[in-house]
């Protein structure tokens, strides 16, 4: 379709779509990984527009100037081989990164939105720089936005942007999508800047969340914290004589990419190698980023409980736990890793033998092909976050695994609301998770196939491309009052 017939998209995201490098004196653009980039980059290439993202300034090269104003990059047209849209990186100095990103984003918003109040660090400095950086993005995009552009803001790093952008762009449609949970009123009210954030988000035309629970949490917060008269009917909130669409848009995965990779001969060879190496009747898999929200330690206690009470599965079932390194310099994460590794060593020491390990543990990053090989080798996945906005690993596993593969999923993950044929558990209930392992291993093949097909049908239909199309269509079609 001719790009002239489509509205341009102005996108704000923490992640950049391309990393620009110089190789042998020539500029090279390397596309970054992730579902957001994969799904939206083709649309940006069709419609044109601007992708606003941030880039940390190298600490070693930074000398604090007398005045804190920084020259913003002019941006670069990407992809380099067929320049279609502008990627504009907003450079943040180390002080801004430390307070805006490490501080307010990850020491206030991240734990609070995941219901970990005790991990929040409410510092006024954090809020000051968070506001400053949001303003920096607003100012740097001001002259790039046309009156008929669609604006789409992503995630908790930019909660103040809607209000800032609305001051200069009253005619534009503004959409916001939150990629993490939105907490209940009892939690969100603790945030000192709760009113400012809610007021900012209400400047949007469309506000998207993964599941309906988060929609209801948001509405409840608006009613009780802002104490304003609103009506909410058929996903529309009426505020200041303006209709705002507030809706669940469950995020999917790039099904086409995963299916193509799954059929590669190299992936199948590695799958067979993993199966042969483990040499057991049943293989389980868990793939998580190192984070306190993922419930990894609780999962290990459940696996220990299972082997204690089901001796017949010793030597016959092994669990593969992959942990992707995260925030490696943070003390709390280092301590978390030590506890996890000590528990794995304890379980292997008690139950393991010369030719069998209960748990095979890998602390490293794997590429997509390698992960798919692990998915294909596994008979079941045990995905038990304490809380998760969606959890795309669950969808990846179902898509890439065998027809009779089984899924045990935390009831506190957004994915549990869409993959309703999974065996759902309370990750805090160690005995329940342990019992679910036994139930999964004893599930008949016909039932497993039926459950798997139901989940597969959903994932194929509501993939990441459906998600992008659905959100943008909602943003284009919602009439402003």
C-alpha positions, 0 to 999 in steps of 0.5 A: 500500500502506498505510504501516502495513504497511511498516517505516519507513526511517531513512536516512543520506546526505550529500545532502538530499532537499529544499532548503528555501527561503523565497520571498515569505515562503512556505516552498518545498521544492525536490527535489534531483537525483540517482538516490538521491533520485529512487528513495528519496523515493517509498518514504520517502513510503510508509513514513515515517521519517527522512532524516538528512543534513548541512548546512554552517553559513554560514562568515560567520555562524558565531562559534565558541562557547566550548563546541563543542556545537551545537543540532541542528535539529528537522527538517522534514516533507517534501514540504511539500505532503504531509508524509510523513517527517522530513528532519533536517539535522545542521548542521556548522560550518566546522571540522567540514566542513573536517576531516570532509568535505574532510579525512578523507572527500575527502583520505583515503578518496576517494583511498585507495578509488580506489587513489591512495595518493600523494594521501592526507593522513593527519592525526590531526585529520581522523580526530578530526573524522570520528569526531566527526561520525559520533558527532554523527549517531548522537546526533542520531538516537538518539531518532528510531529505533524498534525495528522501523525499518530503518536504511540508511547510505550511502557513505564519509562514515559508515563509523563509524556502524554501530558507533555506532548498534548500541550504542543499537539492538541490535534494528534491521536496519542496512544499508550501501551503498558507492557507490565502489570498495572497494580491495584488501587491499594498498591498504586495509591502509595506512589507519591506521584500517583495523581500526576501520572494518572492525569498524564495518561488521561491525555491519551486517546487510547490506553492499552493493557495486556489483560482486563484485570489491569484495565479495571485496576487503572479505572479504579485508581482514576476514580479513587485517587483523582476523585473525579466524576467519570463514566466507564462503558464499553471500554470508553471512559468519559473525562473532561467531555472527551472519550478515552478508549481503555482496553486490553490488547494482549501482546502476542509473539512473532509466530512467522519467525518462530515457525521458520526457525523451528523448521531449520535443520540446525535447530532439529539437530540441536534438539536431538542432541539435547534429548540424547544428552539428558537421556531421560523419559521426561524433560521440563524447561524453565526460561527466565530473566534473572528478576525477583518477579519470576518466582525462580526460587519458589519453583525450585522449592516445588521441584525439590518437594516433587522429588521428595514425594515422587521417588519413582521419577528420580532418574526419569525426569530432568528439569532444565532451568535457563536464567538470562543474566540481568542487572549484573551489577546490582547487589540484590540480583547478585544475592538472588543468583547465589540463593538460586544456585545454592538451591540447585546445588542442594537439590542435585546433591540430595537426589542426583546420581553419577548418571542423572541430574534433577536440574540442569542449570544454565546462566547465560543468554541463548539466541532464538535458534538455541532456545527453540531447540530447548523448547522442542526437546522439552515435554513440559514447561514450568513457567511460574512468575510471581507476577508478570504482565504477559510472559511471552516465553509461555507462548513461544514454548507452545508454538515451538514445542511438540503436539503433546507438549504441556504447560504449567503456568502461574495464575499471576501471569497475564498469559494465564488469562489467554492460554486457558488450557494450561495447568495454572498454579499459585507459585507461592503454593509449593505443594500445589506446584509439586502436584501439578508436576505429577499431574502433567507427567501423568496427563494422557497424550490425547488430552495433552494434544487437545489442550496444546491445539487449543493454545496453538490456535489462539497464539497463531491468530492473535500474534504480535502483528494482530496486536500492532494492527489492532492497536493502531486501528483503534487509535486511528478510528477513535473519534476525539470529542 
